[in-house]
Amino acid sequence: MKIFVEIHVLQNYAPSNLNRDDTGAPKDAFFGGRRRARISSQCLKRAVREYCRGKNEDWFANRTKRIMDDLKKRLAPKLSHKKGFSNEDLEKAIEAAISCIGSKDKKVKVEKDKKSGEIKTDVLLFFSPKETDALASVIEASFDELLKAKVSSGVANSVAAAIDGKEKGRLTLDIALFGRMLAVMPEKNQNAACQVAHAISTHAVDREFDFFTALDDLKPEETTGSDMMGTVEFNSACFYRYALVDYKKLVENLQKDKELALLGLRTFLENFVIAEPTGKQNSFAAHNPPEYVAVSVRHNTAPRNLANAFEVPVRVKGEESLTTVSAQRLAEKEKKLSDVYGGERESFYFDLLDTQAAIGTRKDSLEKLLDDVIDAVKKAEV
C-alpha cells in the first residue's frame, strides 16, 4: 500500500527576484492562459538541501566536478609516509581510479580547466560522503597498482563497487529523497522518493523594472551625474508550492531504516516550509514566511496537486487579501476533489490569516502540525 505525504504552501513574497533565468529576469510561465511568476523545482530543492546541510553533514551528498580535491585531502595524510611519495603520484593514482568510473562506452574523464587551472571531472558526480570514503579506501589500498600503465579489472571492479549505496547503506537522505542520475553509471541511478512542483503565482503577473544608479564616493563635488546605471527586473507574487513524498519509497531507498525515513520526512517538510531561495535577497530582502500550510497523509488514493485551483487567476477587490482568497480557492478545490475521488487521508493545516479555509484539522504551530503528520504516517503503516 502506498503512503503519500503531500504539502501545500501559500507564500506571498514582497518585491523580489528569487529565481532568475538566463537574462537575469525572474522566471515565469504561462498557466491558464496568463503569465505567472515561477520558482523552479530545482531552485526549491536546492534551498531545502542547503538550509539543513549544517544540521547533519552525513545526510547530504556532494554534487561536484572537484572530487579530485576532496580525495587528495582525504588521502595525502594517509599516504605521505610512503617512500618516494609525491603529490604528482597521488594525483595520478586518483585520476586512474576516477577513470575506472563509468560504463564500457562512457568513462569519467579528468581535465584541466583552461581558465582556472583546476583539475576537474568532465561531468558532475553526485556521491555521498560514505561513497567517497569507500572510493578513497580503494585508492589507498591499490595505490601502487593505480600508478601502473594499466589498471587491473579487480581494482576497476572495486572502484565501481565503492559507488553503490543500495546494498552497503551509503545513500544519503538527499539522494534518497531527490534521486540521482549518473549518465556514466546508469546502474547506480536512484529513483527519487520526492517530487517537487514548480511554484507558480496564484494570480497573473506583469514584469516590473527597477531603474538604479550608483555614485562614486570619491568623485569631486562639482562633478554631476551618476557613475553607473541599469535596470533590475522583479515581481511580487503569492506562490502556490506543492511537494509529494512517497514514504514507502523513501524507506526502501534508505535500506528500510524507518527511523531515519521518519526523521528525514519531518526534516524535509519543515525545511520545505522554512527554506527560501537566495536570489537577489541582498537587494530585496524578501523574507516572507508562508501564511497557509496544509499537509495530507494519503493512502489507497493517488496524489493531488491543487494548482488547478488557480487555473483562473485570483483577482482581489478593495481590501481583500490575495493570500486569503488563494487559501479559500485551495480549500474549495481540495474538497471538490475529495468528494468526487474519495480516498483515505488525514490532513492538517495552519492558517495565519484566519481564512476559515480548512483542509483537515487546524494546528496552531508548525511543530504540532509535523508531530501529527508523523503520527498519521505511523498509523497508516499499521
Helices and strands as residue ranges (DSSP letters): E 3-16, E 28-31, E 34-39, H 41-52, G 57-59, E 62-64, H 67-79, H 87-98, E 110-112, E 119-121, E 125-127, H 129-141, H 143-146, H 153-162, H 173-178, G 186-188, E 194-196, E 199-201, E 208-214, E 228-246, H 247-253, H 258-274, H 281-284, E 292-299, G 307-310, H 322-341, E 344-351, E 361-362, H 366-381
